[in-house]
Amino acid sequence: MEAHSLNLIPLCNGSPRKCETVCVFGTGDFGRSLGCKMLQCGYSVVFGSRTPKASGLLPKGAEVFNHREAAQRSSVVILAVHRDHYSFLQDLTEVLHGKILVDVSNNLKLNQHPESNAEYLAQVVPGAKVVKAFNTVSAWALQSGTLDASRQVFVCGDDSTSKEMVMGICRTLGLSPLDQGSLLAAKEVENFPLQLFPMWRLPMYIALSLTAFLFLYCLVTIVVFTNVKDGQDVSFRIAISIPNKVFPIVSLMLLALVYLPGIIAAILQLYRGTKYSRFPDWLDKWMLCRKQLGLVALAYAFLHVFYTLVIPIRYYVKWRSNNFIISQIKNNKTSSFETMSAWRGDSYIALGILGFFFYVLLGITSLPSVSNVVNWREFRFVQSKLGYLTLVLCTGHALIFGWNKFLYISQYKWYLPPPYMISLVIPCVVLAIKLILITPCVDQTITKIRQGWERNAKPQKMENYEVAKTTETNESKAMV
């Protein structure tokens, strides 16, 4: 007799889900890995195969039958085959009627088919209760036991009882199921494993574009200009000197771009006088990838630190230092100590160290393992208050580096400003506008708006009075 209902799943010693029989269609890598994991967790596993006798790679303890016999032994059938091979299920429509049919398939590219694989499966086997699950877990993770990177499983289906059953299996296997709703969400679930760093694309495009532009800018103003103007070959600067100018500039600009969308959002809310109005799509996308922008900025800051540490061992630096000392000896001269230069150098280094420290602190608190153990106020304090402090320190680091170079015409190669001046434009604009936004009168208005106040909304009492007056007028007209 076929066990079509969930209540007929065999139990062992009265313990649910232990010794339940689960059927797996497909003896490939994923089917075998999933079956092995289920056996380890106490399930009884049967495999359905086109050639049962030839399936010699199956885990020990599992049974293998043809598809019809295997389906008859369980009310949960996990379909670990590709969409192209779903046609064999048409002959099993009767035996699969009322059973939970779990689709684990993925496609080769995004939106490969008009409908999702799970929806197509529901059309092929209309009597089955189709559930989409396990498609975000890899066979290697199941086999090796390293599930930390792919522990979350998205589950969707039209039958709530079937979804709960599949989510229970996920929990027993040590996975974290997340209910995504009905089977209409299956297409989004199937597209998820095919996405290549979706939240990192915009930050990487911005970072690479800035890097390419600034590298060419420095190449023209340093290497090409020196060669044309003085006839001197300084192309060796391409390896260390120019990257060590580009990396800190890009890092500072990206850090400022992390906080710029929040400022734009505040200005929009002030202008509109309400928070119940959608931001433009470009601003939404920008705000969603701020974490990734900050982490890319931190990576560039690390590169700047590493490149700075190798400066003393460079041949050009050693040659220049030795040549300066020898020239002083020959001319019997010594350079006097300048307190201002000492203050400038120490301040430049101190601000750089402090800025990098808070930079790293921001990166650490953005990790899920850290952010999950702090409350929202603590997280906001670190990412907002300390974030702006980091921007101030790094901007001061760049300002002291440039000092008064902007006053000298010789620094403008082909009338182009020094690279450090470019790095200061966005951070100074962000800090200047932020300084205006935190003034008491402006800050109070923004706080009221974010708490639900609207500039053009009528007071509640006036609204009630107008509604009552209108009702009274209408009643009088009706009486007349």
N, C-alpha and C positions, 0 to 999 in steps of 0.2 A: 504494500500500500504506500502511495507516494505521500511524503510529508509536505503538503503545500503551505501549511500555516506555520508561523513562528513558534507556536506552542509545542510543536512536535519535534523540535530540535532536541536530540538526546543530551541529557546532562549526566554528570558523574559526581556521585556523593552529594547531590543536592546543590553543588556549587555552580552558579551560572557561568557560562562561557568556557569553563574548563571541560575538556573532553567533548566539546561541540564538534560536529563534523562540518568542515568547510570544503567546498569543491572549488578547484582551480582549473579553469580551461586554459591550456597553454603550458608547454614544458620548456619554454625558453629561459633566458637568463633571469628575467624579472619573476616569472611564474615560479621557478625553482627557488629563488631567493626568498620570495614571500612565503612559499610553502614551508621552507626550512625555518623561517622566523616564527611562523605559527606553531610548528611542532615544538619549538623550544618554549613557547608560551603556554603549552598544554592543550592545543587544539588537535583534533584528529583531522588529517588532511587527505583528501582523495583528489587525484589528478584526472582530468579528462583529456585524452589524446587521440589523434587519428590513428596512430600506430602504437598501441599500448605496450606491445612486446619489445619495441625498439627503444623505449625510453629507459635507458640505463644510467642516466645522470641524476635521477631524482634523489632527494634526500632520504636517508634511511628512516624507515617508519611510516612512509607515505605509501598509499596504494594507488594504482593506476588502472583505469578502465577506459572504455570508449566513452564518448561524450554523453550518450544517453544513460548508460549505467551510472556514470559518475554523478550526473545531475540528479538522479533519483535518490541518492544517498544524503543529500543536503538541501536545505532551503536557502542557503547562501551560496551563490555561484560567482566567483571572481573571474572576470573575463580578461585574461592577459594575452590577448592577440591583437593584431593590427586591424584597423577598420576595413582594409581590403579583404579580410577573410571572414567578415561577419555573415556571409551568405550561408554558411553551413548551419547557422542557428535557425533558419527557416524550417528545417526538418525537425527541430526540437521545440517548436512552438508549444506543443501540448504538454510536454514534460516540464517546460520552464514557466508555465502559466502559474501566477501567484508567487513565484519565487523572487528573492532579491537578487538582481543581476548587477554586479558592481563593475563598472567600466573604468579601467585604469589606463586607457590608451592616450597617446599624445600624437600630435601631427609633426610634420617636418618643418613647417613654417607657419607664421601667424595667419589666421583666417584662411586656411587652405581650402576649406569647404564652406558652402553657404550656411549649413547648420553644424552644430557641434557633433562630435562622435557619439556622445551620450544620447542626444536627441534622435540621431539617426538610428541608434540601437533600439530606442523605444519604438521607432516605426517598424523595425525589422521583427521585434518580438513584442507586440502590443500588449500581451497579457502579463508580462513581467514587470516587476517594480524596479526600475532602473535607478541606480545611484552612482554618481560620479565621485571617485575617491582614489587615493594612492598615486595619482599621476605626478605628484610633486616629489615623490620619494624615489631614489635611484636604487637599482639592483645592487650596486656596490655598497651603498650605505646599509642596506638590509643584511647583506652577506658579511660585511666586516664588523657590523655593530656600531659604527661611528655615525650615529643619527643626529648628532648635535647640529650639524649644518642643514639638515633637511627633516627636522622633527615635525614641522607643522604640515598638516594635511587638510586640504580644503574639501568639504563634503557638500554635495547638493543633490536634491531629488524632490520629487513631488509627493512622496509618501513619507510622512513624519516618522512613523514607526520603523520603517526600513532605514531611514537615516540614523535614528537612534541606535539601531542594531549595528550598523556599520561603524558609527562613532565609538561604540563600545568595543568593537574589535580593535580599532585604532588605539584606544587607551590601553588595552591589554598588551599591545605590541610595543608600548612605550612611546607612542606618537601623540601629538597634540592636535586633535581634530578641531576644525573651525567650520561651523554651519554657515554656508553661503546662500541658503535659501532654496528656491525651486530649481528645476532642471534648466530653466532659462539662463541661469548663471553658469552653465557648464562651459559655454564658449570662452568666457572670461577665465574660468579655472584652467581650461586647456591651453590658453595663451600664456598663462603665467610662467610655466617653465621655459618658454621659448623667448622670453624677454631678456635682452642682454643689457644689464645695468640701466634700467629705464630712468631711474632718478639721477644717474650720474652723467647722462649724455649732455645736458645743458651746461653743467659745471665744467665738464671736460672740454666742450666746444669753446666756452669762454676762456678757459685757462690756456688752451692751445693757441687760440687766436691772439690773445695778449702776448703770449710767449713769442710767437712768430713775428708779430709786429715790433715788439721791443728789441728782439734780437737783430732784426734788420735795421732798426733805428740806431742801435749802438754800433752795429757794423759800419754804417755809413758815417756816423759822427766820430768814431774812434779810429777805425782801420783805414777806411777809404779817404777820409779827410786828411789824416796824417800823411798818407802816402802821396796824395795830390799836392798838399800844401808844403810839406817839408821834404818829400821824397824819401821818407823813412818807412821801412817795412816793420809794422807791428802786428802782423797777422797772427803771431803766437798768442795774442790776447784772446783769440777766439776760443781757446780751450778752457781757460780758467777765468780771466778777468771779465769778459763779457757775460758769461753765464752767471757770475757772481754779482753782476749788476741787474740782470734780468730777473733772477729768482726772487730776490727780496722785493723788487718793484711789483711783480705779479702777485706775490703773497700779500702785500699790503693792499693792493687794489681789490683782490678777491675778498679779503677780510672786510673791507669797506662795503663791498657789494652784498655781504651777508646782512648788514644792518640797513642798507639803503631801501629795500622794499618795505620794511616796517615803517620807515619814515614816510615813504610815499603813501602807504595805506593810512597813516594817521592824518596826513594832509587831505586825502580824499574824504575821510570821515568828517574832518572839520569843514570842508567845503560843502559837503552834502548835508551835514547836520544830522546824520543818522548812521547807524551801523547795519541797517536792514536793506542794504543795497549791495549787489554783487560787485566785486572788484573785476577789472578786465582780466581776460584769460591769461594774458602774458604776465600779469602781476601774480595771479594765482599760481602759475607754474614756477615763477621765480621764488615765491615764498615757500613752496613745497620742497625746493631743492636747496634751501639755505644750509642745512646740515652738511650736505655733500660739498657745497661751496667752501664751507669752513674747513672741512677735512682736506680738500685739495690745497687750500691756502696753507694749512699746517704742513703738508708734504713739501710745498715749495720753501717754507721756512726752514725745514730740516735740511733741504739741499743747500740753502744759503749758509747754514751753520757748518755743514761738512766742507763746503768749498772755502769758507773762511779759515777753518782749522788747518788747511794745507798751505795757506799763504806763506808761512815762514820757511817752508822747505822748497819753495819754487826757486828755480835757477835765476830768474829775472830779479827776484827780491834780494837774493844773496849777492848777486852781482852789483845791484844798485847800492846796497848797504856798504859793501866792501869798497866800492868806488868812491862813495861819499867820505868814508873814513880816510882813505888814502889821499884824497884831494885836500882834506883838512890838514893832514900831516904835512903834505908838501907845501901848503900855503901858510903853515904855522898859525892856523885859525881854529877857534872853537866857537860853537854856537851857544848863545846864552840861553838859560832856562826861562821859559815863558809860562807864567802861572795860568794865563788865560788858555793857552794851548793844552796845558795839563788838565784844566777843568773841562775843557771841551772834549778831550779824548776820554777821560774817565766817565763823563756824563753820557757820552755816546755809547760806550761799552755797557754801562750800568743799565741804561734804558733798554738796550738790546737784550741783555740777560733777563731782566724782569719781564719784558714783553714776550720773550720766548717761553718763559716759565708759565705765564698765564695762558699763552697759546696752547701749550701742552695740556694744561689743566682743562681748558675748554674741550680739547679733543678727547680727554679721558672721560669727562662727564657726559659726552655724547654717546659713549658706548652703551648698548642696551643693558649689559650686566651691571653698570654703574647707575644709569638713569632710572632703572627699575627699583632701586633701593632708596631713592630720595623722593621727597614729596614735590608737588608742583611748585611751591614757593621757593624751595631750595634750588630746584632746577632752573627756574626763571631768574633767580638771583645770580647764579653762576653764568648762565648763557647771556643774560642781558646786562646786568651791572658790571660783572667782571669782564664781559665781552667788550663793552665800551671802554673799560679801563685798559684792556689789551690794545684796542685801537688807538687810544691816546698815547700809550707808551711807545708803540711802534711808529706812530706818526712823529712823535718827538725824536725818536731814534733817527728817522730820515731827515728831519729838519736840522738836527745838530750835525749830521753828516754833511749836508749841503752848506750849512752855516751861511756865509755871505757870498757864495759863489755866484748867485744870481745877479750880483751887482757888477760883475766884471764882464766886459764885452767879449773877452777872449774865451769865455766859457760857452759862448753861443756859436757853435760850429755851423757855418753856412746859415747863420741866423736861426738855428734850431736850438731850443732850450736844452739844458742838461737833462739827462734821463731822470734824475732824482726829482726834478720839478714835475714831471709827468705823474710820478707816483703819488704826489701830494694833492692832486686836484680832487679826486673822488673822496679820500678820507677827510680833507678839510671841509668840503661841502657837507658831508654827512655830519661831522662834529658841529659845524656851525648851525645847521638846521636843528639838530638834536638839542643844542643849547637853547634855542628859541622854544622848542616844544616842551622843555622841562620847566619853563618859567611858570609860576603858580597859576596865573590866569589862563594860560593855554592848556596846561596840564589838567586843571580842574574840568575844563570843557571836554577834553578828550575822555577823561574818566567818566563823566556823566553820559556821554554818547555811548561808550562801551558798556555802560550799565543799563542801557535801553532808552535813555532820554532822546527825544527827537525835537529838532528846532521848530519844525513846522507843525508839530502835533498840537492839537487844542487841549487845554486842560480838561481833566476828566469831569469836573463839576460843570463846566460850560457845556461839554458834550451831553451830559445827562439832562441839563436844563433845556438844550435845543431839542433833544429827542422828546422830552415831556411836552414842550410847547407845540411841536409838530403834531404829536399824538392828540393833544387837546384840540388843536385846530381842525384836524381831520374828523374827530368825533363831533365837533360842533357842526361841520358841514354835513355830516351824515344825518344828524338830527334834523337839520333844516330840510 
